[in-house]
Amino acid sequence: MFAVNNGVVEIVVNTQVIEEVHSGSVFGEMALIEDKPRSATAIARGTCSLVAIDRSRFTFLVQQTPYFALQRMAIMADRLRRLDRRVL
């Protein structure tokens, strides 16, 4: 998982930009949760600074800060809803 420290990262699925991730937001959490290949490509739009969050750090954050886990679930639910609207 990555946190965007500054800049903008585009999340692309099948050549279509489905989201822009800005400073203060994260992407890539699904790969940590389900341990499967990534379902999208992340492309920096210009100069970006990212912070990598590995599985052990992610697990620590979830255990120590339950609100962190709720935030991640809300982000994933929102992304799925938006993706569903595009497909339908």
DRENBAMI-575648 format. One record per atom (N, C-alpha, C, O, CB): x, y, z; residue number from 1; atom name. Coordinates in Angstrom, 1 decimal. Glycine has a CB too. Layout:
! residues N
[[X,Y,Z],NUM,'CA'];
...
! end
This chain:
! residues 88
[[0.9,-1.2,0.0],1,'N'];
[[0.0,0.0,0.0],1,'CA'];
[[0.9,1.2,0.0],1,'C'];
[[2.0,1.2,0.5],1,'O'];
[[-1.0,0.0,1.2],1,'CB'];
[[0.4,2.3,-0.6],2,'N'];
[[1.2,3.5,-0.6],2,'CA'];
[[0.3,4.7,-0.2],2,'C'];
[[-0.8,4.8,-0.5],2,'O'];
[[1.7,3.8,-2.0],2,'CB'];
[[1.0,5.6,0.6],3,'N'];
[[0.3,6.9,0.9],3,'CA'];
[[1.0,7.9,0.0],3,'C'];
[[2.2,7.9,-0.2],3,'O'];
[[0.5,7.2,2.5],3,'CB'];
[[0.1,8.8,-0.5],4,'N'];
[[0.7,9.9,-1.4],4,'CA'];
[[1.0,11.0,-0.4],4,'C'];
[[0.2,11.7,0.2],4,'O'];
[[-0.4,10.3,-2.4],4,'CB'];
[[2.3,11.3,-0.4],5,'N'];
[[2.8,12.4,0.5],5,'CA'];
[[2.6,13.7,-0.2],5,'C'];
[[2.1,14.7,0.4],5,'O'];
[[4.3,12.2,0.8],5,'CB'];
[[2.9,13.8,-1.5],6,'N'];
[[2.5,14.9,-2.3],6,'CA'];
[[2.5,14.5,-3.8],6,'C'];
[[3.1,13.6,-4.2],6,'O'];
[[3.5,16.1,-2.2],6,'CB'];
[[1.6,15.2,-4.5],7,'N'];
[[1.4,14.9,-5.9],7,'CA'];
[[0.1,14.2,-6.2],7,'C'];
[[-0.7,14.1,-5.3],7,'O'];
[[2.6,14.0,-6.5],7,'CB'];
[[0.0,13.7,-7.4],8,'N'];
[[-1.3,13.0,-7.8],8,'CA'];
[[-0.9,11.7,-8.5],8,'C'];
[[0.0,11.7,-9.3],8,'O'];
[[-2.1,13.9,-8.7],8,'CB'];
[[-1.6,10.6,-8.2],9,'N'];
[[-1.4,9.3,-8.8],9,'CA'];
[[-2.7,8.9,-9.4],9,'C'];
[[-3.8,9.0,-8.8],9,'O'];
[[-0.9,8.2,-7.7],9,'CB'];
[[-2.7,8.5,-10.7],10,'N'];
[[-3.9,8.0,-11.4],10,'CA'];
[[-3.9,6.5,-11.2],10,'C'];
[[-2.9,5.8,-11.3],10,'O'];
[[-3.8,8.4,-12.9],10,'CB'];
[[-5.1,6.0,-10.9],11,'N'];
[[-5.4,4.6,-10.8],11,'CA'];
[[-6.1,4.2,-12.1],11,'C'];
[[-7.2,4.8,-12.5],11,'O'];
[[-6.3,4.2,-9.6],11,'CB'];
[[-5.5,3.3,-12.9],12,'N'];
[[-5.9,3.0,-14.2],12,'CA'];
[[-6.3,1.5,-14.3],12,'C'];
[[-5.6,0.6,-13.8],12,'O'];
[[-4.8,3.3,-15.3],12,'CB'];
[[-7.5,1.2,-14.9],13,'N'];
[[-8.0,-0.1,-15.2],13,'CA'];
[[-8.3,-0.2,-16.6],13,'C'];
[[-9.2,0.6,-17.1],13,'O'];
[[-9.2,-0.5,-14.2],13,'CB'];
[[-7.7,-1.1,-17.4],14,'N'];
[[-8.0,-1.3,-18.8],14,'CA'];
[[-7.9,0.0,-19.6],14,'C'];
[[-8.8,0.4,-20.3],14,'O'];
[[-9.4,-1.9,-19.0],14,'CB'];
[[-6.8,0.8,-19.3],15,'N'];
[[-6.5,2.1,-20.0],15,'CA'];
[[-7.5,3.2,-19.6],15,'C'];
[[-7.4,4.3,-20.1],15,'O'];
[[-6.6,1.9,-21.5],15,'CB'];
[[-8.4,3.0,-18.7],16,'N'];
[[-9.3,4.0,-18.2],16,'CA'];
[[-8.9,4.5,-16.8],16,'C'];
[[-8.8,3.7,-15.9],16,'O'];
[[-10.7,3.5,-18.2],16,'CB'];
[[-8.7,5.8,-16.6],17,'N'];
[[-8.5,6.4,-15.3],17,'CA'];
[[-9.7,6.3,-14.5],17,'C'];
[[-10.8,6.9,-14.9],17,'O'];
[[-8.0,7.8,-15.4],17,'CB'];
[[-9.7,5.5,-13.4],18,'N'];
[[-10.9,5.4,-12.6],18,'CA'];
[[-10.8,6.2,-11.3],18,'C'];
[[-11.9,6.5,-10.7],18,'O'];
[[-11.1,3.9,-12.2],18,'CB'];
[[-9.6,6.8,-11.0],19,'N'];
[[-9.5,7.6,-9.8],19,'CA'];
[[-8.2,8.4,-9.8],19,'C'];
[[-7.2,7.9,-10.4],19,'O'];
[[-9.6,6.8,-8.5],19,'CB'];
[[-8.2,9.5,-9.2],20,'N'];
[[-7.0,10.3,-9.0],20,'CA'];
[[-6.8,10.3,-7.5],20,'C'];
[[-7.7,10.7,-6.7],20,'O'];
[[-7.1,11.8,-9.6],20,'CB'];
[[-5.6,9.9,-7.0],21,'N'];
[[-5.3,9.8,-5.6],21,'CA'];
[[-4.4,11.0,-5.3],21,'C'];
[[-3.3,11.1,-5.9],21,'O'];
[[-4.7,8.5,-5.2],21,'CB'];
[[-4.8,11.9,-4.4],22,'N'];
[[-4.1,13.1,-4.0],22,'CA'];
[[-3.4,13.0,-2.7],22,'C'];
[[-3.5,12.0,-2.0],22,'O'];
[[-5.1,14.3,-4.0],22,'CB'];
[[-2.6,14.0,-2.4],23,'N'];
[[-1.8,14.0,-1.1],23,'CA'];
[[-2.7,13.7,0.0],23,'C'];
[[-3.9,14.2,0.1],23,'O'];
[[-1.2,15.4,-0.9],23,'CB'];
[[-2.3,12.8,0.9],24,'N'];
[[-3.0,12.4,2.1],24,'CA'];
[[-3.9,11.2,1.9],24,'C'];
[[-4.4,10.7,2.9],24,'O'];
[[-3.9,13.6,2.5],24,'CB'];
[[-4.0,10.7,0.7],25,'N'];
[[-4.8,9.5,0.4],25,'CA'];
[[-3.9,8.3,0.2],25,'C'];
[[-2.6,8.5,0.0],25,'O'];
[[-5.7,9.7,-0.8],25,'CB'];
[[-4.5,7.1,0.1],26,'N'];
[[-3.7,5.9,-0.1],26,'CA'];
[[-4.3,5.1,-1.2],26,'C'];
[[-5.4,5.3,-1.7],26,'O'];
[[-3.7,5.0,1.2],26,'CB'];
[[-3.5,4.2,-1.8],27,'N'];
[[-3.9,3.2,-2.8],27,'CA'];
[[-3.1,1.9,-2.6],27,'C'];
[[-2.0,1.9,-2.0],27,'O'];
[[-3.7,3.8,-4.2],27,'CB'];
[[-3.6,0.9,-3.1],28,'N'];
[[-2.9,-0.4,-3.1],28,'CA'];
[[-3.3,-1.3,-1.9],28,'C'];
[[-2.6,-2.3,-1.6],28,'O'];
[[-1.5,-0.2,-3.1],28,'CB'];
[[-4.3,-0.9,-1.1],29,'N'];
[[-4.6,-1.6,0.1],29,'CA'];
[[-5.2,-3.0,-0.2],29,'C'];
[[-5.1,-3.9,0.6],29,'O'];
[[-5.6,-0.8,1.0],29,'CB'];
[[-5.9,-3.1,-1.3],30,'N'];
[[-6.5,-4.4,-1.6],30,'CA'];
[[-5.4,-5.5,-1.7],30,'C'];
[[-5.7,-6.7,-1.3],30,'O'];
[[-7.2,-4.4,-2.9],30,'CB'];
[[-4.2,-5.2,-2.2],31,'N'];
[[-3.2,-6.2,-2.4],31,'CA'];
[[-2.7,-6.7,-1.0],31,'C'];
[[-2.3,-7.9,-0.9],31,'O'];
[[-2.0,-5.6,-3.2],31,'CB'];
[[-2.8,-5.9,0.0],32,'N'];
[[-2.4,-6.3,1.4],32,'CA'];
[[-3.4,-7.1,2.0],32,'C'];
[[-3.1,-8.0,2.8],32,'O'];
[[-2.1,-5.0,2.2],32,'CB'];
[[-4.7,-6.9,1.7],33,'N'];
[[-5.8,-7.5,2.3],33,'CA'];
[[-6.0,-8.9,1.8],33,'C'];
[[-6.3,-9.9,2.5],33,'O'];
[[-7.1,-6.7,2.2],33,'CB'];
[[-6.0,-9.0,0.4],34,'N'];
[[-6.3,-10.3,-0.2],34,'CA'];
[[-5.2,-11.1,-0.8],34,'C'];
[[-5.4,-12.2,-1.3],34,'O'];
[[-7.4,-10.1,-1.2],34,'CB'];
[[-4.0,-10.5,-0.7],35,'N'];
[[-2.8,-11.2,-1.2],35,'CA'];
[[-2.9,-11.8,-2.6],35,'C'];
[[-2.6,-13.0,-2.8],35,'O'];
[[-2.4,-12.3,-0.2],35,'CB'];
[[-3.4,-11.0,-3.5],36,'N'];
[[-3.6,-11.4,-4.9],36,'CA'];
[[-3.0,-10.3,-5.8],36,'C'];
[[-2.7,-9.2,-5.3],36,'O'];
[[-5.1,-11.6,-5.3],36,'CB'];
[[-2.8,-10.6,-7.1],37,'N'];
[[-2.2,-9.6,-8.0],37,'CA'];
[[-3.0,-8.4,-8.0],37,'C'];
[[-4.2,-8.4,-7.8],37,'O'];
[[-2.0,-10.2,-9.4],37,'CB'];
[[-2.3,-7.3,-8.3],38,'N'];
[[-3.0,-6.0,-8.4],38,'CA'];
[[-4.0,-6.0,-9.5],38,'C'];
[[-3.8,-6.6,-10.5],38,'O'];
[[-2.0,-4.9,-8.6],38,'CB'];
[[-5.1,-5.3,-9.3],39,'N'];
[[-6.2,-5.2,-10.2],39,'CA'];
[[-6.2,-3.9,-11.0],39,'C'];
[[-7.0,-3.7,-11.9],39,'O'];
[[-7.5,-5.3,-9.5],39,'CB'];
[[-5.2,-3.0,-10.7],40,'N'];
[[-5.1,-1.7,-11.4],40,'CA'];
[[-3.7,-1.3,-11.5],40,'C'];
[[-2.8,-1.9,-10.8],40,'O'];
[[-6.0,-0.7,-10.7],40,'CB'];
[[-3.4,-0.3,-12.3],41,'N'];
[[-2.1,0.2,-12.4],41,'CA'];
[[-2.1,1.6,-11.9],41,'C'];
[[-3.0,2.4,-12.1],41,'O'];
[[-1.6,0.2,-13.9],41,'CB'];
[[-1.1,2.0,-11.1],42,'N'];
[[-0.9,3.3,-10.5],42,'CA'];
[[0.1,4.1,-11.4],42,'C'];
[[1.3,3.6,-11.6],42,'O'];
[[-0.5,3.3,-9.0],42,'CB'];
[[-0.2,5.3,-11.8],43,'N'];
[[0.7,6.1,-12.6],43,'CA'];
[[0.8,7.5,-12.0],43,'C'];
[[-0.2,8.2,-11.9],43,'O'];
[[0.2,6.1,-14.1],43,'CB'];
[[2.0,7.9,-11.7],44,'N'];
[[2.2,9.2,-11.2],44,'CA'];
[[1.9,10.2,-12.3],44,'C'];
[[2.4,10.1,-13.4],44,'O'];
[[3.7,9.4,-10.7],44,'CB'];
[[1.2,11.3,-11.9],45,'N'];
[[0.9,12.4,-12.8],45,'CA'];
[[1.8,13.5,-12.4],45,'C'];
[[1.5,14.4,-11.6],45,'O'];
[[-0.6,12.8,-12.8],45,'CB'];
[[3.0,13.5,-12.9],46,'N'];
[[4.0,14.5,-12.6],46,'CA'];
[[4.9,14.0,-11.4],46,'C'];
[[4.9,12.8,-11.1],46,'O'];
[[3.4,15.8,-12.2],46,'CB'];
[[5.5,14.9,-10.7],47,'N'];
[[6.4,14.5,-9.6],47,'CA'];
[[5.5,14.2,-8.4],47,'C'];
[[4.6,14.9,-8.0],47,'O'];
[[7.3,15.7,-9.3],47,'CB'];
[[5.8,13.0,-7.8],48,'N'];
[[5.1,12.6,-6.6],48,'CA'];
[[6.1,12.1,-5.6],48,'C'];
[[7.2,11.7,-5.9],48,'O'];
[[4.1,11.4,-7.0],48,'CB'];
[[5.6,12.1,-4.4],49,'N'];
[[6.4,11.5,-3.3],49,'CA'];
[[5.4,10.5,-2.6],49,'C'];
[[4.3,10.9,-2.1],49,'O'];
[[6.9,12.6,-2.3],49,'CB'];
[[5.8,9.3,-2.4],50,'N'];
[[5.0,8.2,-1.8],50,'CA'];
[[5.7,7.6,-0.6],50,'C'];
[[6.9,7.7,-0.5],50,'O'];
[[4.7,7.1,-2.9],50,'CB'];
[[4.8,7.1,0.3],51,'N'];
[[5.3,6.4,1.5],51,'CA'];
[[4.8,5.0,1.4],51,'C'];
[[3.6,4.8,1.3],51,'O'];
[[4.9,7.1,2.8],51,'CB'];
[[5.7,4.0,1.3],52,'N'];
[[5.3,2.6,1.2],52,'CA'];
[[4.9,2.1,2.6],52,'C'];
[[5.6,2.4,3.6],52,'O'];
[[6.5,1.7,0.7],52,'CB'];
[[3.8,1.4,2.6],53,'N'];
[[3.3,0.8,3.9],53,'CA'];
[[3.2,-0.7,3.6],53,'C'];
[[2.4,-1.2,2.9],53,'O'];
[[1.9,1.4,4.3],53,'CB'];
[[4.1,-1.5,4.2],54,'N'];
[[4.1,-2.9,4.0],54,'CA'];
[[3.1,-3.7,4.9],54,'C'];
[[2.4,-3.0,5.7],54,'O'];
[[5.6,-3.5,4.3],54,'CB'];
[[3.0,-5.0,4.7],55,'N'];
[[2.0,-5.7,5.4],55,'CA'];
[[2.1,-5.7,6.9],55,'C'];
[[1.1,-5.5,7.6],55,'O'];
[[2.1,-7.2,4.9],55,'CB'];
[[3.4,-5.7,7.4],56,'N'];
[[3.5,-5.7,8.9],56,'CA'];
[[3.1,-4.3,9.4],56,'C'];
[[2.5,-4.3,10.5],56,'O'];
[[5.0,-6.0,9.3],56,'CB'];
[[3.4,-3.2,8.8],57,'N'];
[[3.0,-1.9,9.2],57,'CA'];
[[1.5,-1.8,9.1],57,'C'];
[[0.9,-1.2,10.0],57,'O'];
[[3.7,-0.8,8.4],57,'CB'];
[[0.9,-2.2,8.0],58,'N'];
[[-0.5,-2.2,7.9],58,'CA'];
[[-1.2,-2.9,9.0],58,'C'];
[[-2.2,-2.4,9.6],58,'O'];
[[-0.9,-2.8,6.5],58,'CB'];
[[-0.7,-4.1,9.3],59,'N'];
[[-1.3,-4.9,10.4],59,'CA'];
[[-1.2,-4.2,11.7],59,'C'];
[[-2.2,-4.2,12.5],59,'O'];
[[-0.7,-6.3,10.5],59,'CB'];
[[-0.1,-3.6,12.0],60,'N'];
[[0.1,-2.9,13.2],60,'CA'];
[[-0.9,-1.7,13.3],60,'C'];
[[-1.5,-1.5,14.3],60,'O'];
[[1.6,-2.3,13.3],60,'CB'];
[[-1.0,-1.0,12.2],61,'N'];
[[-2.0,0.2,12.2],61,'CA'];
[[-3.4,-0.3,12.4],61,'C'];
[[-4.1,0.4,13.1],61,'O'];
[[-1.9,0.9,10.8],61,'CB'];
[[-3.8,-1.4,11.8],62,'N'];
[[-5.1,-1.9,12.0],62,'CA'];
[[-5.3,-2.3,13.5],62,'C'];
[[-6.4,-2.1,14.0],62,'O'];
[[-5.4,-3.1,11.1],62,'CB'];
[[-4.3,-3.0,14.1],63,'N'];
[[-4.5,-3.5,15.4],63,'CA'];
[[-4.5,-2.3,16.4],63,'C'];
[[-5.2,-2.3,17.4],63,'O'];
[[-3.3,-4.4,15.8],63,'CB'];
[[-3.6,-1.3,16.2],64,'N'];
[[-3.5,-0.3,17.2],64,'CA'];
[[-4.5,0.9,17.0],64,'C'];
[[-4.8,1.6,17.9],64,'O'];
[[-2.1,0.3,17.1],64,'CB'];
[[-5.0,1.0,15.8],65,'N'];
[[-6.0,2.1,15.5],65,'CA'];
[[-7.1,1.5,14.7],65,'C'];
[[-7.1,1.6,13.5],65,'O'];
[[-5.2,3.2,14.7],65,'CB'];
[[-8.2,1.0,15.3],66,'N'];
[[-9.3,0.5,14.6],66,'CA'];
[[-9.9,1.5,13.6],66,'C'];
[[-10.5,1.0,12.6],66,'O'];
[[-10.4,0.0,15.6],66,'CB'];
[[-9.9,2.7,13.9],67,'N'];
[[-10.5,3.7,13.0],67,'CA'];
[[-9.7,3.7,11.7],67,'C'];
[[-10.3,4.0,10.6],67,'O'];
[[-10.4,5.1,13.6],67,'CB'];
[[-8.4,3.4,11.7],68,'N'];
[[-7.7,3.3,10.5],68,'CA'];
[[-8.3,2.2,9.6],68,'C'];
[[-8.4,2.4,8.4],68,'O'];
[[-6.2,2.9,10.8],68,'CB'];
[[-8.6,1.1,10.1],69,'N'];
[[-9.3,0.0,9.4],69,'CA'];
[[-10.6,0.4,8.8],69,'C'];
[[-10.9,0.1,7.7],69,'O'];
[[-9.4,-1.3,10.2],69,'CB'];
[[-11.4,1.1,9.6],70,'N'];
[[-12.7,1.6,9.1],70,'CA'];
[[-12.5,2.6,8.0],70,'C'];
[[-13.3,2.6,7.0],70,'O'];
[[-13.5,2.3,10.3],70,'CB'];
[[-11.5,3.5,8.1],71,'N'];
[[-11.3,4.4,7.0],71,'CA'];
[[-10.9,3.7,5.7],71,'C'];
[[-11.4,4.0,4.6],71,'O'];
[[-10.1,5.4,7.4],71,'CB'];
[[-10.1,2.6,5.8],72,'N'];
[[-9.7,1.9,4.6],72,'CA'];
[[-10.9,1.2,4.0],72,'C'];
[[-11.1,1.2,2.8],72,'O'];
[[-8.6,0.8,5.0],72,'CB'];
[[-11.8,0.6,4.8],73,'N'];
[[-12.9,-0.1,4.3],73,'CA'];
[[-13.9,0.9,3.7],73,'C'];
[[-14.5,0.6,2.6],73,'O'];
[[-13.7,-0.8,5.5],73,'CB'];
[[-14.0,2.1,4.2],74,'N'];
[[-14.9,3.1,3.6],74,'CA'];
[[-14.3,3.6,2.2],74,'C'];
[[-15.1,3.7,1.3],74,'O'];
[[-15.0,4.4,4.5],74,'CB'];
[[-13.0,3.7,2.1],75,'N'];
[[-12.4,4.1,0.9],75,'CA'];
[[-12.6,3.0,-0.2],75,'C'];
[[-13.0,3.3,-1.3],75,'O'];
[[-10.9,4.3,1.0],75,'CB'];
[[-12.4,1.7,0.2],76,'N'];
[[-12.7,0.6,-0.7],76,'CA'];
[[-14.1,0.5,-1.2],76,'C'];
[[-14.4,0.3,-2.3],76,'O'];
[[-12.2,-0.7,-0.1],76,'CB'];
[[-15.0,0.7,-0.2],77,'N'];
[[-16.5,0.6,-0.6],77,'CA'];
[[-16.8,1.8,-1.5],77,'C'];
[[-17.6,1.5,-2.5],77,'O'];
[[-17.3,0.7,0.7],77,'CB'];
[[-16.3,2.9,-1.3],78,'N'];
[[-16.6,4.1,-2.2],78,'CA'];
[[-16.0,3.8,-3.6],78,'C'];
[[-16.7,4.1,-4.6],78,'O'];
[[-15.9,5.4,-1.6],78,'CB'];
[[-14.8,3.3,-3.7],79,'N'];
[[-14.2,3.0,-5.0],79,'CA'];
[[-15.0,1.9,-5.7],79,'C'];
[[-15.2,2.0,-6.9],79,'O'];
[[-12.7,2.5,-4.8],79,'CB'];
[[-15.5,0.9,-5.0],80,'N'];
[[-16.3,-0.2,-5.6],80,'CA'];
[[-17.6,0.4,-6.2],80,'C'];
[[-18.0,0.0,-7.3],80,'O'];
[[-16.6,-1.3,-4.7],80,'CB'];
[[-18.2,1.3,-5.4],81,'N'];
[[-19.5,1.9,-5.8],81,'CA'];
[[-19.3,2.7,-7.1],81,'C'];
[[-20.1,2.6,-8.0],81,'O'];
[[-20.1,2.8,-4.7],81,'CB'];
[[-18.2,3.5,-7.1],82,'N'];
[[-17.9,4.3,-8.3],82,'CA'];
[[-17.6,3.5,-9.5],82,'C'];
[[-18.1,3.8,-10.6],82,'O'];
[[-16.8,5.3,-8.0],82,'CB'];
[[-16.9,2.4,-9.3],83,'N'];
[[-16.6,1.5,-10.4],83,'CA'];
[[-17.8,0.8,-10.9],83,'C'];
[[-18.0,0.6,-12.1],83,'O'];
[[-15.5,0.4,-9.9],83,'CB'];
[[-18.7,0.4,-10.0],84,'N'];
[[-20.0,-0.3,-10.4],84,'CA'];
[[-20.8,0.7,-11.3],84,'C'];
[[-21.4,0.3,-12.3],84,'O'];
[[-20.8,-0.7,-9.2],84,'CB'];
[[-20.9,2.0,-10.9],85,'N'];
[[-21.6,2.9,-11.7],85,'CA'];
[[-21.1,3.1,-13.1],85,'C'];
[[-21.8,3.3,-14.1],85,'O'];
[[-21.6,4.3,-11.0],85,'CB'];
[[-19.7,3.0,-13.2],86,'N'];
[[-19.1,3.1,-14.6],86,'CA'];
[[-19.5,1.9,-15.4],86,'C'];
[[-19.7,2.0,-16.6],86,'O'];
[[-17.6,3.2,-14.5],86,'CB'];
[[-19.5,0.7,-14.8],87,'N'];
[[-19.8,-0.5,-15.5],87,'CA'];
[[-21.2,-0.6,-16.0],87,'C'];
[[-21.6,-1.1,-17.1],87,'O'];
[[-19.4,-1.7,-14.7],87,'CB'];
[[-22.1,-0.2,-15.1],88,'N'];
[[-23.6,-0.3,-15.3],88,'CA'];
[[-23.9,0.7,-16.3],88,'C'];
[[-25.1,0.8,-16.7],88,'O'];
[[-24.4,-0.2,-14.1],88,'CB'];
! end
